[in-house]
Amino acid sequence: MPYQSDITQFLNQLKQQKPTLEEEQRKGRSLLWDKQPIDLEERDTQQQSSVHQTSYVYYQNF
């Protein structure tokens, strides 16, 4: 058997204990990174309806 580092052994053991681990990771990543396509009309509407805020709001009355 070829040499395996402690980390490799740990990961192999973890994958044996939890065979669905990689699939769960893919689902979690897809929640964060796989986004729906942007609707350009909706984005324009949101940009036009946003209220501009001054850079330092505490001194806007001076």
C-alpha positions in Angstrom: 0.0 0.0 0.0 1.5 3.4 -1.0 2.1 6.1 1.5 -0.9 8.2 2.5 -0.6 11.3 4.6 -2.7 11.7 7.8 -5.0 14.2 6.0 -5.6 11.8 3.1 -6.4 9.0 5.5 -8.7 11.2 7.5 -10.6 12.3 4.3 -10.9 8.7 3.1 -12.2 7.6 6.5 -14.7 10.5 6.6 -16.0 9.7 3.1 -16.5 6.0 4.2 -18.4 7.1 7.3 -20.5 9.7 5.4 -21.0 8.5 1.8 -23.3 11.4 1.0 -20.9 14.1 2.2 -19.8 15.2 -1.3 -23.4 15.5 -2.5 -24.3 17.6 0.5 -21.3 19.9 -0.2 -22.4 20.3 -3.8 -26.0 21.2 -2.7 -24.6 23.7 -0.2 -22.3 25.3 -2.8 -25.2 25.6 -5.2 -27.2 27.5 -2.7 -24.5 30.2 -2.5 -23.1 30.2 -6.0 -25.6 29.0 -8.5 -27.8 32.0 -9.1 -30.8 32.6 -11.4 -30.2 34.7 -14.5 -30.6 38.5 -13.9 -33.7 40.0 -15.3 -32.4 43.3 -16.9 -35.7 45.1 -16.7 -36.2 44.3 -13.0 -32.6 45.4 -12.3 -33.2 48.7 -14.0 -36.4 49.2 -12.1 -34.6 48.5 -8.8 -31.8 50.9 -9.6 -34.1 53.7 -10.6 -36.2 53.2 -7.4 -33.3 53.2 -5.0 -32.8 56.4 -2.9 -29.4 57.9 -3.0 -27.9 58.3 0.4 -25.2 60.8 1.3 -21.8 59.4 2.1 -21.9 60.5 5.7 -25.4 60.7 6.9 -24.8 62.1 10.4 -23.8 65.6 9.1 -26.4 66.1 6.3 -28.2 68.9 8.2 -25.1 71.2 8.3 
